[in-house]
Amino acid sequence: MALSVSALVLFGILCIIFIRNKQMKIPHAIIAALFGFMLHETTIAGSINSLLANLAHSISGITGG
């Protein structure tokens, strides 16, 4: 578990750096995908899913869809 959390933090930092520098290329997108897969395995995944579902519901309510 400690190794997974460390890799998760590393991938998260790398994604932030690449996005802020506007240099997101194919290898960087692969790192972002790995970050997503690792984030899915953590306990925060349920909270993120709930947040995204609520956001989608709010947007659909605003647009009338």
N, C-alpha and C positions, 0 to 999 in steps of 0.2 A: 504493500500500500504506500509506503514512504517513497518508493521509486516512482510510482504512478503520479503522486502529488507533485513531486519535483519535476517530472516531465511535463505535467499539466501547466505548472507555473512557467516553465521555460517556453513552451509553445505559446502560451498566452502573451508573454512579454514579446516574443518574436512577432506575433501577429500585430500587436499594437505598434511596434516599431515600423513594420512594413506598411501598415495602413497610414500612419502619420507621415511617413516619408513619400507616400504615393508611389511606391515601387512594388506593388503587388503583381508579381509575375507567376508563371506556372509553378516553379518550385515553392514559392511562398504560398500559393493557394493550396498546395499539398500539405504544407505545415499547418495552414488554417484548418484543413479537413481533419488532420490528425488531432488538432486541438479539440475540434468538435466531437470526434469519437471518444477522446479521453474524458471530455467534460460530461459526456453522456453516462459514463460509469460512476460519476460522483453522486453524492446525496443532493446536490443542488439542482440536478437535472429536473426533478419534479417541479421545483419552484419556477425554473425557467420555462418549462412547458405550460404551466398555469399562467404565467405572465404573458407569454405569446398568444395563448388562447384568448385571454381577456382582452388583449390589444386587438386581435383580429375581430372579436365580437364588437368591440367599441367602434372600430373603423367601419364595420358593416352596418352598424346602427346609424352612424353619421351619414353614410352614403345612401342609406335607404335600401340596401340589398339584403 
